[in-house]
């Protein structure tokens, strides 16, 4: 866990899935990840990284151990002789440890725009519909309510999720936070002012133009002790403008 990079090998892995798996592992562990499998007397595979670690530069620093590699700062493919694997792993992990800071391994939410209550119109939801489908290279837009007043918060019947009601300017909105960390209920309460990072999901209920507000993160801005996930939210956001 203390190492900032991850390099794994198995002769049983199928090369075709290594890129997908490496991407998921890198995202979950917040570490640059290299997964390799055996191909004769060689090992080959895929590497995926996080935003703060230039994968291509790191592999360039290991190129004397590689028979070939290609890609960019976040994704790459590579191959090497089996006898070089252990040396490569040591070198790659060492580079990651030198470059990455503890805060680099905290997932960041990149907010596209702050919103105010008057922005919540059908025109906004129609525009978001035009942007679909979302995926690699077309990320789902993420928004921010600043200083929303929390007027209601309660867990769902299975205790896994939270239902919230927040007041922004003079309007009240309902929201849901899926798989909410247990600390949320300990650190915010009705009456708290919160910054709310969220996206929209289509809903069967016509609460907000056929969409629901899905909370991705939040922080308490009314007290001295911010919510622990506050570090996920960037402070250098543009002010709202029309």
C-alpha positions in Angstrom: 0.0 0.0 0.0 2.9 2.4 0.7 4.3 1.9 -2.8 3.0 4.5 -5.3 3.3 2.2 -8.4 2.0 -1.2 -9.2 3.6 -3.8 -11.5 2.0 -7.3 -11.7 2.7 -10.4 -13.8 0.9 -13.7 -14.4 1.4 -16.2 -17.2 -2.3 -17.1 -17.0 -3.7 -13.6 -17.8 -5.2 -13.0 -21.2 -3.5 -10.2 -23.0 -6.7 -8.8 -24.5 -8.2 -7.8 -21.2 -5.1 -6.3 -19.6 -5.7 -2.7 -20.7 -9.3 -2.7 -19.3 -8.2 -4.3 -16.0 -5.2 -2.0 -15.6 -7.4 1.0 -16.1 -9.8 -0.1 -13.4 -7.0 -1.0 -11.0 -5.2 2.4 -11.6 -8.5 4.2 -10.9 -9.4 2.2 -7.8 -5.9 2.2 -6.3 -4.9 5.7 -7.5 -1.6 4.2 -8.7 0.1 3.9 -12.1 -0.4 0.3 -12.9 1.4 -2.2 -15.2 -0.1 -5.6 -15.9 1.9 -8.2 -17.9 1.5 -11.7 -19.2 3.8 -14.2 -20.7 4.4 -14.5 -24.5 7.2 -17.1 -25.0 10.4 -15.9 -23.5 8.9 -12.3 -23.3 6.3 -10.6 -21.2 4.0 -8.0 -22.6 1.0 -6.1 -21.5 -0.6 -2.7 -20.7 0.0 0.2 -18.4 -2.5 2.9 -17.2 -1.8 5.9 -15.1 -3.3 8.7 -13.1 -3.3 12.4 -14.0 -0.3 13.4 -12.0 2.1 10.7 -13.3 3.4 10.8 -16.9 3.5 7.1 -17.9 5.3 7.7 -21.2 8.1 9.6 -19.5 8.4 6.8 -16.8 8.6 4.1 -19.5 11.2 6.2 -21.3 13.3 6.1 -18.1 13.1 2.3 -18.2 13.6 1.8 -22.0 16.9 0.0 -21.5 14.9 -2.8 -19.9 12.2 -2.9 -22.6 12.1 -4.4 -26.1 9.5 -1.9 -27.1 6.7 0.4 -25.8 4.3 3.0 -27.1 1.5 5.2 -25.9 1.1 8.5 -24.1 1.1 10.0 -20.5 -2.0 8.0 -19.4 -1.9 4.7 -21.3 0.8 2.5 -22.9 1.6 -0.9 -24.2 5.0 -2.6 -23.5 7.0 -5.7 -23.9 10.3 -7.0 -22.3 12.3 -10.2 -21.8 11.1 -12.2 -18.8 14.5 -11.9 -17.1 14.0 -8.1 -17.0 10.7 -8.2 -15.2 11.9 -7.9 -11.6 14.4 -5.1 -12.4 11.7 -3.3 -14.4 9.3 -3.5 -11.5 11.8 -2.1 -9.0 12.7 0.7 -11.4 9.1 1.6 -12.3 7.9 1.6 -8.7 10.9 3.7 -7.6 10.1 6.3 -10.2 6.5 6.4 -9.0 7.6 6.8 -5.4 9.9 9.7 -6.4 7.3 11.6 -8.4 4.0 11.1 -6.6 3.0 12.9 -3.5 0.3 11.7 -1.0 -2.2 14.2 -2.3 -1.7 12.9 -5.9 -3.3 9.7 -4.9 -6.5 11.4 -3.9 -9.1 11.2 -6.6 -10.0 14.6 -8.0 -13.4 15.7 -9.3 -13.1 18.2 -12.2 -16.1 20.5 -12.0 -17.2 21.9 -15.3 -19.2 24.8 -14.0 -20.9 26.1 -10.8 -24.7 26.5 -11.1 -27.2 28.7 -9.4 -30.9 27.9 -8.9 -32.0 29.9 -12.0 -29.9 27.6 -14.2 -32.1 24.6 -13.4 -34.2 24.9 -16.5 -35.4 22.4 -19.1 -33.1 24.1 -21.6 -30.1 22.9 -19.5 -31.3 19.3 -19.6 -32.1 19.4 -23.3 -28.5 20.7 -23.9 -27.1 17.9 -21.7 -29.0 15.4 -23.8 -27.3 16.6 -26.9 -23.9 15.8 -25.3 -24.7 12.1 -24.9 -23.4 9.4 -25.1 -20.8 9.9 -22.4 -17.7 7.8 -22.2 -13.9 7.9 -22.9 -13.1 11.3 -24.5 -16.6 12.7 -23.7 -16.9 12.8 -19.9 -20.2 13.4 -18.2 -20.4 17.1 -17.1 -20.0 17.8 -13.4 -21.5 20.8 -11.6 -21.3 22.6 -8.3 -23.8 24.3 -6.0 -21.9 26.6 -3.6 -23.2 27.2 -0.1 -26.4 25.2 -0.4 -28.5 25.0 2.7 -29.2 21.4 3.8 -32.8 21.2 4.8 -33.2 17.4 5.0 -31.0 14.3 5.0 -32.0 10.7 5.5 -30.7 7.3 4.6 -32.6 5.0 2.3 -34.3 1.9 3.6 -31.2 -0.3 2.9 -29.0 2.3 4.7 -26.6 2.4 1.7 -27.6 5.7 0.1 -28.7 9.2 1.3 -31.6 11.3 0.2 -31.0 15.0 0.6 -33.0 18.2 0.2 -31.1 21.4 -0.3 -32.1 25.0 -0.7 -30.2 27.0 -3.3 -31.1 30.7 -3.4 -34.9 30.6 -3.0 -35.5 27.1 -4.6 -35.4 23.7 -3.0 -34.0 20.6 -4.8 -34.0 16.9 -4.0 -30.8 14.9 -4.5 -29.4 11.4 -3.9 -25.9 10.3 -2.8 -25.2 6.7 -3.7 -22.9 4.6 -1.5 -22.4 7.5 0.8 -19.5 7.2 3.3 -20.7 6.7 6.8 -18.8 9.8 7.9 -21.2 12.1 6.0 -24.0 11.8 8.6 -21.5 12.5 11.4 -20.2 15.7 9.9 -23.1 17.4 8.3 -26.6 18.0 9.6 -29.8 19.8 8.8 -28.9 23.5 8.7 -25.4 23.0 7.4 -24.2 25.0 4.5 -22.6 22.7 2.0 -20.8 22.8 -1.4 -22.4 20.1 -3.5 -20.7 18.5 -6.5 -23.1 16.6 -8.7 -24.1 15.3 -12.0 -27.6 14.7 -13.5 -29.1 11.3 -14.3 -32.3 10.6 -16.1 -35.2 9.8 -13.8 -38.7 8.5 -14.0 -39.7 11.3 -11.7 -40.2 14.7 -13.3 -38.5 16.5 -10.4 -35.9 18.4 -12.4 -37.0 18.1 -16.0 -36.9 14.3 -16.0 -33.4 14.3 -14.3 -32.3 13.7 -10.7 -29.4 15.3 -9.0 -26.7 12.7 -8.1 -24.3 13.9 -5.5 -20.7 12.9 -6.2 -19.1 14.7 -3.3 -19.8 17.4 -0.7 -18.2 19.4 2.0 -19.5 21.3 5.0 -18.6 25.0 4.6 -20.5 26.3 7.7 -18.3 24.8 10.4 -14.7 24.7 11.4 -14.2 21.1 10.5 -14.7 20.4 6.8 -16.0 17.0 5.5 -13.2 14.6 4.9 -13.9 14.3 1.2 -13.5 18.1 0.8 -10.0 17.5 -0.6 -11.6 16.0 -3.7 -13.2 19.3 -4.7 -11.1 21.9 -6.5 -11.1 25.4 -5.0 -9.9 27.1 -8.2 -13.3 27.1 -9.9 -14.6 30.0 -12.0 -17.2 32.2 -10.5 -20.6 31.8 -12.0 -21.3 34.1 -14.9 -24.1 34.5 -17.4 
